[in-house]
Amino acid sequence: MAIKFGKNIAQGLLGNFSEYDLKKATEEYGKFLMEDEIIEKAFKLLRDALVITSKRLLFSDRQGLSGEKQRIISINLHSIYNVTVETAGSALDDSEITINYIKTPILNARTLEYDSHTFEFPKNFDVAELYRYFMTLAYNNVQTMNKL
């Protein structure tokens, strides 16, 4: 247990997400969930978190010295339209997943606002599974948006 804890702290200091226990994530972030929404996967930095629910991605950005102040950013899963992955190299490189999404609440509006967010994961984390999940979601979203 101490070794895993040390790895998580080291990864957090490097700016990498580590997997986070679902029970702990539900205890900590359950108050931000909508009705019938469940946490499917969670990742943690030292103080920040990435929580994947059945409806959204939640980013927790803890601020201040104590970390009591918290900003929650939410991205609807149905707005994700593209995903890129960068796998770790042989040196100290880490893996990255970049999610591109539509910020505009009405997806068929005349003018859309786009954004992206990149998440870094430790070298030993299998990003392929997470990439497949998000890419399948993005593919299906594009099909739906374009009525294909």
Buried (B, 14 or more C-beta within 10 A) or exposed (E): EEEEEEBBEEBBEEEBBBBBEBEEBBEBBEEBBEEEBEBEBBBBBBBBBBBBBEBBBBBBBBEEEEEEEBEEEEBBBBBBBBBBBBBBEEEEEBBBBBBBBBEBEEBEEEEEEEEEBEBBBBBEBEBEEBBEBBBEBBBEBEEEBEEE
